[in-house]
Amino acid sequence: MRTSFAHLMTVFLRRLWLPAALFAGFNVLCVVVYRRLEGLRWQDAFFWMTHPHSTEDRQIHDATKVFAFFVCLCVFAFQMWIAERVLVTIFRRQGMEAWKSMINDISIENVRDHFIVCGFGQVGRTVVDQLKRLEISLVLIETNEGLYRELLKDGVLVIQGDAKRHDALRTAGIERARGICIVIDNDADNLYITVTARSMNANLKIITRAGQQLYAHAIRSSGADEVIIPEYEGGLMTGRMIERYYPAQSKLA
């Protein structure tokens, strides 16, 4: 959340530094002019600048009255300028992304009993769709910045990072999670994440994807509760579909 808040503040500062700097310079100018016109202390001049209604109209020079009117107009103009910058920053793409990122991080910090999904490839997309359909809370870890922005816009709780890193898993709330689904298209990475996840939460339910039978045994031995081989499962499903066209052979089997 700190990173997102800092990003949000950076976006605002980039848009507001110019009017803020000019307004500060305008304040200094007004203090100098008030001191020259009325011989005030700088504290009193600054107070007149911030509270123009505090001037005594019967005790000041006409030039001071004209200048006070000018000050009021300029302060109003600065307020309008800053308000315009704030609104534009909030509703433009960068501001919206920064705001959504901060809300995303706050939501991740509060989520409990959820599933962590590592990877948003074809299998990961299907897993996310199923979890959303079942209304099961999830946090997705994805390395690709473009996908991260897309998911953030869609309202999916997501972290941009490498699931092999302890800090990414910790940010995803692995200590509070019910389970993790590791579906990256790399068996070595999936094996490493399985070992790391089990070491960080002994009660975690771990479902891991494997591309080869050899890795499936290693992943299961490393602590995975379930190991899925999509190609193998797809072959079995295809075989069961074909089996429907040969009822006689099915009964014999």
C-alpha positions as CSV (number, residue, x, y, z in Angstrom):
1,M,0.0,0.0,0.0
2,R,2.9,2.4,0.7
3,T,4.2,2.0,-2.8
4,S,0.8,2.7,-4.3
5,F,0.2,5.7,-2.0
6,A,3.7,7.1,-3.0
7,H,2.8,6.6,-6.7
8,L,-0.5,8.4,-6.2
9,M,1.3,11.3,-4.4
10,T,3.9,11.4,-7.2
11,V,1.2,11.7,-9.9
12,F,-0.5,14.6,-7.9
13,L,2.8,16.4,-7.3
14,R,3.7,16.3,-11.0
15,R,0.5,18.0,-11.8
16,L,0.4,20.5,-8.9
17,W,4.0,21.6,-8.5
18,L,3.7,24.5,-11.0
19,P,0.5,26.2,-9.5
20,A,1.8,25.5,-6.0
21,A,5.2,27.1,-6.7
22,L,3.6,30.1,-8.3
23,F,1.2,30.5,-5.4
24,A,4.0,30.4,-3.0
25,G,5.8,33.1,-5.0
26,F,2.6,35.1,-5.1
27,N,2.4,35.0,-1.3
28,V,5.9,36.3,-0.9
29,L,5.2,39.1,-3.4
30,C,2.0,40.1,-1.5
31,V,3.8,40.2,1.9
32,V,6.5,42.5,0.4
33,V,3.9,44.8,-1.1
34,Y,1.8,45.0,2.0
35,R,4.8,45.8,4.1
36,R,5.8,48.6,1.7
37,L,2.3,50.1,1.5
38,E,1.5,50.0,5.2
39,G,4.8,49.4,7.0
40,L,3.5,46.1,8.5
41,R,5.5,43.3,10.2
42,W,5.8,40.3,7.9
43,Q,3.5,38.3,10.2
44,D,0.7,40.9,9.9
45,A,1.3,41.2,6.1
46,F,1.0,37.5,5.7
47,F,-2.2,37.5,7.9
48,W,-3.7,40.2,5.6
49,M,-2.7,38.0,2.6
50,T,-4.6,34.9,4.0
51,H,-7.4,36.9,5.6
52,P,-8.1,40.0,3.4
53,H,-11.3,40.8,5.4
54,S,-9.1,41.6,8.4
55,T,-7.9,44.9,6.9
56,E,-9.3,48.1,8.4
57,D,-10.8,50.0,5.4
58,R,-10.7,53.3,7.2
59,Q,-7.1,53.1,8.3
60,I,-5.4,52.0,5.1
61,H,-4.4,53.8,2.0
62,D,-6.4,53.6,-1.2
63,A,-3.5,51.8,-3.0
64,T,-3.7,49.1,-0.3
65,K,-7.5,48.7,-0.9
66,V,-6.9,48.3,-4.7
67,F,-4.1,45.8,-4.1
68,A,-6.3,43.8,-1.6
69,F,-8.9,43.5,-4.3
70,F,-6.3,42.3,-6.7
71,V,-5.1,39.8,-4.2
72,C,-8.6,38.4,-3.7
73,L,-9.0,37.9,-7.5
74,C,-5.6,36.2,-7.8
75,V,-6.3,33.9,-4.8
76,F,-9.6,32.9,-6.4
77,A,-7.8,32.2,-9.7
78,F,-5.2,30.1,-8.0
79,Q,-8.0,28.1,-6.3
80,M,-9.7,27.4,-9.6
81,W,-6.4,26.4,-11.2
82,I,-5.5,24.0,-8.5
83,A,-9.0,22.5,-8.4
84,E,-8.8,22.0,-12.2
85,R,-5.5,20.2,-11.8
86,V,-6.8,18.0,-9.0
87,L,-9.9,17.0,-11.0
88,V,-7.9,16.4,-14.2
89,T,-5.4,14.3,-12.3
90,I,-8.0,12.2,-10.6
91,F,-10.0,11.4,-13.8
92,R,-7.1,11.0,-16.3
93,R,-5.7,7.6,-16.9
94,Q,-2.6,7.9,-14.7
95,G,-4.6,9.3,-11.8
96,M,-7.2,6.6,-12.1
97,E,-4.6,3.8,-12.3
98,A,-2.8,5.2,-9.2
99,W,-6.1,5.4,-7.3
100,K,-7.1,1.9,-8.3
101,S,-3.7,0.6,-7.4
102,M,-4.0,2.0,-3.9
103,I,-7.5,0.6,-3.4
104,N,-6.2,-2.8,-4.8
105,D,-3.4,-2.9,-2.3
106,I,-5.7,-2.0,0.6
107,S,-8.2,-4.7,-0.4
108,I,-5.3,-7.3,-0.6
109,E,-4.2,-6.4,2.9
110,N,-7.8,-7.1,4.2
111,V,-8.6,-10.3,2.3
112,R,-8.7,-13.6,4.2
113,D,-9.3,-17.3,3.4
114,H,-8.6,-16.6,-0.2
115,F,-6.8,-18.5,-3.1
116,I,-3.6,-17.1,-4.6
117,V,-3.3,-17.7,-8.4
118,C,0.2,-17.6,-9.9
119,G,0.3,-16.9,-13.6
120,F,-2.4,-15.5,-15.9
121,G,-1.8,-17.7,-19.0
122,Q,-4.6,-19.8,-20.6
123,V,-4.9,-22.1,-17.6
124,G,-4.7,-19.1,-15.1
125,R,-7.4,-17.2,-16.9
126,T,-9.7,-20.3,-16.7
127,V,-8.9,-20.7,-13.0
128,V,-9.6,-17.0,-12.3
129,D,-12.9,-17.2,-14.2
130,Q,-14.0,-20.2,-12.2
131,L,-13.1,-18.7,-8.8
132,K,-15.0,-15.5,-9.7
133,R,-18.0,-17.6,-10.8
134,L,-17.9,-19.5,-7.4
135,E,-17.4,-16.1,-5.6
136,I,-14.2,-17.3,-4.0
137,S,-11.8,-14.5,-3.1
138,L,-8.5,-14.5,-5.0
139,V,-5.3,-12.6,-5.4
140,L,-3.4,-13.0,-8.7
141,I,0.3,-12.7,-9.0
142,E,1.4,-11.6,-12.5
143,T,4.8,-10.4,-13.9
144,N,3.6,-8.8,-17.1
145,E,2.9,-5.0,-16.6
146,G,0.4,-4.8,-19.4
147,L,-1.7,-7.7,-17.9
148,Y,-1.4,-6.1,-14.5
149,R,-2.9,-2.8,-15.7
150,E,-5.7,-4.7,-17.5
151,L,-6.5,-6.8,-14.5
152,L,-6.4,-3.7,-12.2
153,K,-8.9,-2.0,-14.5
154,D,-11.2,-5.0,-14.4
155,G,-11.2,-5.0,-10.6
156,V,-9.2,-8.2,-10.0
157,L,-7.0,-8.2,-6.9
158,V,-3.6,-8.4,-8.5
159,I,0.1,-8.0,-7.6
160,Q,2.7,-7.3,-10.2
161,G,5.7,-9.4,-9.2
162,D,7.5,-12.7,-9.4
163,A,5.7,-15.5,-7.5
164,K,9.1,-17.1,-6.8
165,R,10.0,-14.3,-4.5
166,H,9.0,-14.5,-0.8
167,D,7.9,-10.8,-0.7
168,A,5.4,-11.3,-3.6
169,L,3.8,-14.3,-1.8
170,R,3.8,-12.5,1.5
171,T,2.2,-9.4,-0.1
172,A,-0.5,-11.7,-1.6
173,G,-1.3,-12.8,2.0
174,I,0.0,-16.3,1.9
175,E,-0.1,-16.6,5.7
176,R,-3.9,-15.8,5.5
177,A,-4.7,-17.7,2.4
178,R,-6.6,-21.0,2.2
179,G,-4.7,-22.2,-0.9
180,I,-2.6,-21.4,-3.8
181,C,-2.9,-22.4,-7.5
182,I,0.4,-22.4,-9.3
183,V,-0.2,-22.5,-13.1
184,I,2.9,-20.9,-14.6
185,D,4.0,-22.5,-17.9
186,N,7.3,-23.6,-16.5
187,D,7.7,-26.8,-14.5
188,A,10.9,-25.7,-12.7
189,D,9.3,-22.4,-11.6
190,N,6.2,-24.3,-10.4
191,L,8.3,-26.7,-8.4
192,Y,10.2,-23.9,-6.8
193,I,7.0,-21.9,-5.9
194,T,5.5,-25.1,-4.5
195,V,8.4,-25.6,-2.1
196,T,8.5,-21.9,-1.1
197,A,4.7,-21.8,-0.5
198,R,4.8,-24.9,1.7
199,S,7.6,-23.5,3.7
200,M,5.7,-20.2,4.3
201,N,2.3,-21.9,5.2
202,A,2.2,-25.5,6.3
203,N,-1.6,-25.6,6.2
204,L,-1.9,-24.2,2.7
205,K,-3.7,-26.2,0.0
206,I,-1.5,-26.3,-3.0
207,I,-2.6,-27.1,-6.5
208,T,0.2,-27.1,-9.1
209,R,0.4,-27.4,-12.8
210,A,2.9,-29.7,-14.4
211,G,3.8,-30.1,-18.0
212,Q,5.5,-33.5,-17.7
213,Q,4.9,-36.6,-15.6
214,L,8.5,-36.5,-14.4
215,Y,7.9,-33.1,-12.8
216,A,4.5,-34.1,-11.5
217,H,6.1,-36.7,-9.2
218,A,8.7,-34.2,-8.0
219,I,6.1,-31.5,-7.4
220,R,3.8,-33.8,-5.4
221,S,6.8,-34.9,-3.3
222,S,7.7,-31.3,-2.6
223,G,4.4,-30.6,-0.9
224,A,1.6,-30.1,-3.5
225,D,-1.8,-31.5,-2.6
226,E,-2.9,-31.8,-6.2
227,V,-0.9,-31.8,-9.4
228,I,-2.6,-31.1,-12.7
229,I,-1.2,-32.0,-16.2
230,P,-3.5,-30.0,-18.6
231,E,-2.4,-32.0,-21.6
232,Y,-2.9,-35.3,-19.9
233,E,-6.3,-34.2,-18.5
234,G,-7.3,-32.9,-21.9
235,G,-6.4,-36.3,-23.4
236,L,-8.5,-38.1,-20.9
237,M,-11.4,-35.8,-21.5
238,T,-11.1,-36.3,-25.3
239,G,-11.0,-40.1,-24.8
240,R,-14.2,-40.0,-22.7
241,M,-15.9,-38.0,-25.5
242,I,-14.8,-40.5,-28.1
243,E,-16.0,-43.3,-25.9
244,R,-19.6,-42.1,-26.2
245,Y,-19.5,-43.0,-29.9
246,Y,-18.6,-46.7,-29.1
247,P,-21.1,-47.8,-26.5
248,A,-20.5,-51.5,-27.2
249,Q,-16.8,-51.4,-26.5
250,S,-17.4,-49.3,-23.4
251,K,-19.6,-52.0,-21.9
252,L,-17.1,-54.7,-22.7
253,A,-14.4,-52.7,-20.9
